[in-house]
Amino acid sequence: MRISEDRYRRERVSLQLALRFLEHEARTQTIRRWTGLSDDRIRKLYRSYATHAPRYVRRHRGKSPHQVAYFGRSARIQQETVWLASLLSLFGVIPPEPGQDEGLALPSVARGELLCQAFELYRELIPAAQISFEHAVFLATTLARGEQLRVGRCVDCGSLIVTEKFPIRDRRCHPCTISTA
């Protein structure tokens, strides 16, 4: 009997994580990747959740974000990216060194819960944040793998920055870039 109880507990945790992802307007493919639930199960969960939700929850369609250029689009998004990356690091969503642990680079329920906690704190700290949950998922995955983006330090002041893996220019934060111009 204990084995089945554990199985149900794992399923309940996956369903709770899927509900949190739905609250953050995650796409079905993202929820499936992080929870292991089927597309049909996620859609049924949304239908039952949407009827009891305190606010309307939009469902996004199409591909998840996949372009790192988004995080350098403006000075504000660059700063928000740094704040979000800091929280992802503090919560243990991304490893100290990218690609350090291949098992950590893959989505899981435990990491998904930490991701939600980090994103929810990010939204509390920055109520008018421009980075969506889907972009946060993409940022976390990209930083964990270290393939396109990395967390680094500004060459002038040493503050935390998020840069491309092989940057063309010196790695500087936005305030240092403005002061040298």
C-alpha positions in Angstrom: 0.0 0.0 0.0 2.9 2.4 0.7 4.1 2.2 -2.9 0.7 3.4 -4.3 0.5 6.2 -1.7 3.9 7.5 -2.9 2.7 7.3 -6.5 -0.4 9.3 -5.7 1.7 11.9 -3.8 4.0 12.3 -6.8 1.0 12.7 -9.1 -0.6 15.2 -6.7 2.7 17.3 -6.6 2.8 17.2 -10.4 -0.8 18.4 -10.6 -0.2 21.2 -8.1 2.9 22.3 -10.1 0.8 22.2 -13.3 -1.8 24.5 -11.6 0.9 27.0 -10.6 2.2 26.9 -14.2 -1.3 27.5 -15.5 -1.7 30.5 -13.1 1.5 32.0 -14.7 0.0 31.4 -18.2 2.5 28.7 -19.2 2.0 26.9 -22.5 0.9 23.3 -22.6 4.2 22.1 -23.9 6.1 23.9 -21.1 3.8 22.3 -18.4 4.2 18.9 -20.0 8.0 19.2 -20.0 8.2 20.2 -16.4 5.5 18.0 -14.9 5.4 14.9 -17.1 1.6 15.2 -17.4 0.0 14.5 -20.8 -1.4 17.2 -23.0 -4.9 15.9 -22.5 -4.5 15.9 -18.7 -3.2 19.5 -18.8 -6.2 20.7 -20.9 -8.7 19.0 -18.6 -6.9 20.5 -15.6 -7.2 23.9 -17.2 -10.9 23.5 -18.0 -11.7 22.5 -14.4 -9.3 25.2 -13.0 -10.6 28.0 -15.2 -14.1 27.6 -14.0 -13.1 28.1 -10.4 -10.2 30.6 -10.9 -10.6 34.0 -9.2 -9.3 35.7 -12.4 -9.3 34.9 -16.1 -6.2 32.9 -17.0 -5.1 33.3 -20.6 -3.8 30.3 -22.6 -1.0 31.1 -24.9 -0.6 29.1 -28.1 2.3 28.4 -30.4 6.0 28.0 -29.7 7.6 29.0 -26.4 10.1 31.9 -26.5 13.5 30.7 -27.9 15.5 33.9 -28.8 18.1 35.2 -26.4 17.9 38.6 -28.1 14.8 39.3 -26.1 16.8 39.7 -22.9 18.9 42.5 -24.5 16.0 44.3 -26.1 16.1 47.3 -23.8 17.9 48.6 -20.7 14.9 47.8 -18.5 14.6 44.2 -19.7 18.4 43.8 -19.3 18.1 44.9 -15.7 15.0 42.7 -15.0 16.9 39.8 -16.6 19.7 40.3 -14.0 17.3 40.5 -11.1 15.5 37.3 -12.3 18.8 35.5 -12.9 19.9 36.4 -9.4 16.7 35.0 -7.9 17.0 31.8 -10.1 20.5 31.4 -8.8 19.5 32.1 -5.1 16.7 29.6 -5.3 18.9 26.9 -6.8 17.1 26.7 -10.1 20.3 27.3 -12.0 23.6 25.7 -11.0 26.7 27.8 -9.9 28.5 26.7 -13.1 26.5 26.2 -16.3 26.3 22.7 -17.7 27.9 21.5 -14.4 25.3 18.9 -13.7 23.4 17.6 -16.8 20.6 16.2 -14.6 20.0 19.7 -13.3 19.8 21.2 -16.8 16.7 19.1 -17.5 13.2 20.2 -16.2 11.8 18.4 -13.2 9.0 18.8 -10.7 11.3 19.9 -7.8 13.1 22.4 -10.0 9.7 23.6 -11.3 8.5 24.4 -7.8 11.7 26.4 -7.2 11.2 28.2 -10.5 7.7 29.2 -9.5 8.9 30.5 -6.1 11.6 32.6 -7.8 9.2 33.9 -10.4 6.6 34.8 -7.9 9.1 36.7 -5.7 10.3 38.4 -8.9 6.8 39.6 -9.6 6.3 40.8 -6.0 9.5 42.8 -6.2 8.7 44.2 -9.7 4.9 44.4 -10.1 5.1 45.9 -13.6 7.7 43.3 -14.8 8.1 42.9 -18.5 9.5 39.3 -18.5 6.7 36.7 -18.7 6.8 33.3 -17.1 7.6 31.6 -20.4 10.6 33.9 -20.8 11.6 33.1 -17.2 11.5 29.4 -18.1 13.6 30.0 -21.2 16.1 32.1 -19.2 16.4 29.4 -16.5 16.9 26.6 -19.0 19.4 28.6 -21.1 21.4 29.7 -18.0 21.4 26.2 -16.6 22.8 24.7 -19.8 25.2 27.6 -20.5 24.8 27.3 -24.2 23.8 30.8 -25.2 23.7 32.9 -22.1 25.8 33.1 -19.0 25.8 34.9 -15.7 29.0 37.0 -15.3 30.4 40.1 -13.8 30.8 43.7 -15.1 34.4 44.4 -16.0 34.2 47.9 -14.4 32.1 47.6 -11.2 31.8 43.8 -10.7 28.0 43.8 -10.6 26.1 40.7 -11.8 25.2 40.7 -15.5 23.7 38.2 -18.0 25.7 38.0 -21.2 26.0 35.9 -24.3 28.3 32.9 -24.0 30.9 34.6 -26.3 30.3 38.3 -26.1 31.7 40.6 -28.8 32.2 43.5 -26.5 33.5 43.8 -22.9 31.0 42.7 -20.4 29.6 45.8 -18.8 26.4 46.6 -16.9 24.1 49.2 -18.2 25.2 52.0 -15.8 28.9 51.4 -16.6 28.1 51.4 -20.3 26.4 54.8 -20.0 29.2 56.3 -17.9 31.9 55.3 -20.4 29.9 56.6 -23.4 
